[in-house]
Amino acid sequence: MELILKYFPNLSDTQKEQFAALYDLYTDWNSKINVISRKDITNLYEHHVLHSLGIAKVINFTPGTTVMDLGTGGGFPGIPLAILFPEVKFHLVDSIGKKVKVATEVANAIGLKNVTFRHCRAEEEKTKFDFVVSRAVMPLADLIKIIRKNIGTEQHNALPNGLICLKGGELEQETMPVKHKTVIYDLKDEFTEDFFETKKVVYVTING
């Protein structure tokens, strides 16, 4: 939890309580339904919560923004972002029902009011959003093909509407087809922990 405060020192008491509650909730749920690798649960704050919040180092969503988290798994990056941006609406989608259940239960337990959930495949979700966020669910080109239909045209933020995803490693090849619309941010410039050495936030303008 100290790790979150190190980089986000201005949290309200409610946000602090919500972030603090995540560890026990995920540890408990993970013992029943595996959403995080068991050996990784002790690194929950660094590898999952803070990693998710890397997106907040790239964009400060304005109140009223709508965001879909595609392939949310147990709720990453959607739940940490929903805690950080209580005025933003998040819609968390995953094709695996039991993962959606964990994310829903965690959100309910900490009293998150700005999240909705849907168990479906990405192709089935037709609603429009300002942004789609995702954590390395598939190659970029495939992801863009699927979510293009979900990006609305009305602009509310400093960055034009688009896709923001968390990825690692070498991205040169992957971003080639959308190079002129892509910005890559190195999380090692924001977070000093070794884990972030190769982690990146990839932003792609869609329809903009």
C-alpha positions as CSV (number, residue, x, y, z in Angstrom):
1,M,0.0,0.0,0.0
2,E,2.9,2.4,0.8
3,L,3.9,1.8,-2.8
4,I,0.7,3.4,-4.1
5,L,1.1,6.4,-1.8
6,K,4.7,6.9,-2.9
7,Y,3.4,7.7,-6.4
8,F,-0.1,8.9,-5.7
9,P,0.3,10.9,-2.4
10,N,-2.9,12.9,-2.7
11,L,-5.5,10.1,-2.3
12,S,-8.6,10.7,-0.2
13,D,-9.3,8.6,2.9
14,T,-11.9,6.6,0.9
15,Q,-9.4,5.9,-1.9
16,K,-6.7,4.8,0.7
17,E,-9.2,2.5,2.3
18,Q,-10.2,1.0,-1.0
19,F,-6.7,0.4,-2.2
20,A,-5.7,-1.0,1.2
21,A,-8.7,-3.5,1.1
22,L,-7.6,-5.0,-2.2
23,Y,-4.9,-7.2,-0.8
24,D,-7.1,-9.3,1.5
25,L,-9.9,-9.4,-1.1
26,Y,-7.7,-10.7,-3.9
27,T,-5.9,-13.1,-1.7
28,D,-9.2,-14.6,-0.6
29,W,-10.8,-14.7,-4.0
30,N,-7.6,-16.0,-5.6
31,S,-7.6,-19.0,-3.4
32,K,-11.0,-20.0,-4.8
33,I,-10.8,-18.7,-8.4
34,N,-7.3,-18.2,-9.8
35,V,-7.2,-14.8,-11.4
36,I,-3.6,-13.9,-10.4
37,S,-0.7,-16.4,-10.5
38,R,-0.5,-17.8,-7.0
39,K,3.2,-17.0,-6.6
40,D,2.5,-13.4,-7.7
41,I,-0.2,-12.5,-5.3
42,T,2.3,-11.2,-2.8
43,N,3.3,-8.7,-5.5
44,L,-0.2,-7.5,-5.9
45,Y,0.5,-3.8,-5.4
46,E,3.6,-3.6,-7.6
47,H,2.7,-6.0,-10.4
48,H,-1.0,-5.4,-10.7
49,V,-2.3,-2.3,-8.9
50,L,0.6,0.1,-9.6
51,H,1.1,-1.3,-13.1
52,S,-2.6,-0.5,-13.8
53,L,-2.1,3.0,-12.5
54,G,0.7,3.5,-15.0
55,I,-2.2,4.6,-17.3
56,A,-2.9,7.5,-15.0
57,K,0.7,8.8,-15.6
58,V,-0.2,9.2,-19.3
59,I,-3.7,10.6,-19.0
60,N,-5.7,12.3,-16.3
61,F,-9.2,11.4,-17.3
62,T,-11.7,14.3,-17.0
63,P,-14.9,13.7,-14.9
64,G,-17.6,12.0,-17.0
65,T,-15.2,10.2,-19.3
66,T,-16.3,6.6,-20.2
67,V,-13.7,3.8,-20.4
68,M,-14.0,0.2,-21.3
69,D,-11.5,-2.3,-19.8
70,L,-11.2,-5.1,-22.3
71,G,-10.1,-8.5,-21.0
72,T,-10.2,-7.2,-17.5
73,G,-9.5,-10.6,-15.9
74,G,-9.8,-10.1,-12.2
75,G,-10.3,-6.3,-12.6
76,F,-7.0,-4.9,-14.0
77,P,-6.4,-2.2,-15.0
78,G,-10.1,-1.3,-14.4
79,I,-10.6,-1.5,-10.7
80,P,-7.4,0.5,-9.6
81,L,-8.3,3.1,-12.2
82,A,-11.9,3.3,-11.0
83,I,-10.6,3.9,-7.5
84,L,-8.3,6.7,-8.7
85,F,-10.9,8.3,-10.9
86,P,-14.2,8.2,-9.0
87,E,-15.9,10.6,-11.4
88,V,-15.1,8.4,-14.5
89,K,-17.3,5.6,-15.6
90,F,-15.6,2.2,-16.2
91,H,-17.1,-0.8,-18.0
92,L,-15.1,-4.0,-17.4
93,V,-15.5,-6.8,-19.9
94,D,-14.1,-10.3,-20.0
95,S,-15.0,-13.5,-21.9
96,I,-14.4,-15.7,-18.8
97,G,-17.4,-15.6,-16.4
98,K,-15.6,-16.5,-13.2
99,K,-13.1,-13.7,-13.6
100,V,-15.9,-11.2,-14.1
101,K,-17.4,-12.6,-10.9
102,V,-14.2,-11.9,-8.9
103,A,-13.9,-8.4,-10.3
104,T,-17.6,-7.7,-9.5
105,E,-17.3,-9.0,-5.9
106,V,-14.1,-7.0,-5.3
107,A,-15.7,-3.8,-6.6
108,N,-18.8,-4.4,-4.5
109,A,-16.8,-5.1,-1.4
110,I,-15.0,-1.8,-1.6
111,G,-18.1,0.2,-2.6
112,L,-17.1,1.2,-6.1
113,K,-20.0,3.0,-7.7
114,N,-18.5,3.9,-11.0
115,V,-18.0,0.4,-12.5
116,T,-20.2,-1.9,-14.5
117,F,-19.4,-5.4,-15.7
118,R,-20.2,-7.6,-18.6
119,H,-19.3,-11.2,-19.3
120,C,-19.0,-11.4,-23.1
121,R,-16.5,-11.5,-25.9
122,A,-15.1,-8.2,-27.1
123,E,-16.9,-8.5,-30.4
124,E,-20.3,-8.6,-28.7
125,E,-19.8,-5.3,-26.8
126,K,-21.2,-2.6,-29.1
127,T,-21.4,0.4,-26.7
128,K,-19.2,3.5,-27.5
129,F,-16.6,4.8,-25.0
130,D,-14.0,7.6,-25.0
131,F,-11.2,5.1,-24.3
132,V,-10.6,1.4,-24.2
133,V,-7.9,0.3,-21.8
134,S,-6.3,-3.2,-21.7
135,R,-3.5,-5.2,-20.3
136,A,-1.7,-7.1,-23.0
137,V,-4.6,-9.3,-24.0
138,M,-3.6,-9.7,-27.7
139,P,-1.4,-8.2,-30.4
140,L,-2.1,-4.5,-31.0
141,A,-3.4,-4.8,-34.6
142,D,-6.0,-7.4,-33.5
143,L,-7.1,-5.3,-30.6
144,I,-7.5,-2.2,-32.7
145,K,-9.6,-4.1,-35.2
146,I,-12.0,-5.3,-32.4
147,I,-12.3,-2.0,-30.5
148,R,-12.5,0.5,-33.3
149,K,-16.3,0.2,-33.2
150,N,-16.3,1.1,-29.5
151,I,-14.5,4.4,-29.7
152,G,-16.9,7.4,-29.7
153,T,-16.1,10.6,-31.6
154,E,-16.9,13.2,-29.0
155,Q,-13.8,14.4,-27.3
156,H,-13.5,15.3,-23.6
157,N,-9.8,14.8,-22.7
158,A,-6.4,16.2,-23.4
159,L,-5.6,13.1,-25.5
160,P,-7.9,12.3,-28.4
161,N,-10.1,9.2,-27.8
162,G,-8.4,5.9,-28.4
163,L,-6.8,2.8,-27.0
164,I,-4.5,2.8,-24.0
165,C,-2.8,-0.5,-23.2
166,L,-0.2,-1.9,-20.9
167,K,2.5,-3.9,-22.6
168,G,6.0,-5.1,-22.1
169,G,9.2,-5.7,-24.1
170,E,9.9,-4.9,-27.7
171,L,7.0,-3.2,-29.5
172,E,8.6,-1.9,-32.7
173,Q,7.1,-4.6,-34.9
174,E,3.7,-4.6,-33.2
175,T,3.2,-0.8,-33.5
176,M,4.5,-0.6,-37.0
177,P,1.0,-0.6,-38.8
178,V,-0.3,2.3,-36.6
179,K,3.1,4.0,-36.0
180,H,1.8,7.5,-37.0
181,K,-1.0,7.3,-34.4
182,T,0.9,5.7,-31.6
183,V,2.8,7.1,-28.6
184,I,4.8,4.7,-26.3
185,Y,5.5,5.8,-22.8
186,D,8.2,4.0,-20.7
187,L,6.9,3.3,-17.2
188,K,10.5,3.1,-15.9
189,D,10.5,6.9,-16.3
190,E,7.6,7.1,-13.8
191,F,8.2,4.1,-11.4
192,T,11.7,3.2,-10.1
193,E,11.0,-0.5,-9.2
194,D,12.9,-3.0,-11.4
195,F,9.6,-4.6,-12.5
196,F,8.8,-1.5,-14.6
197,E,12.1,-1.6,-16.5
198,T,10.5,-3.1,-19.6
199,K,6.9,-2.0,-19.0
200,K,5.2,0.5,-21.3
201,V,2.0,2.2,-21.9
202,V,1.0,2.3,-25.5
203,Y,-1.5,4.9,-26.6
204,V,-3.1,4.7,-30.1
205,T,-5.5,7.4,-31.4
206,I,-8.6,5.9,-32.9
207,N,-10.9,7.8,-35.2
208,G,-9.1,10.9,-34.2
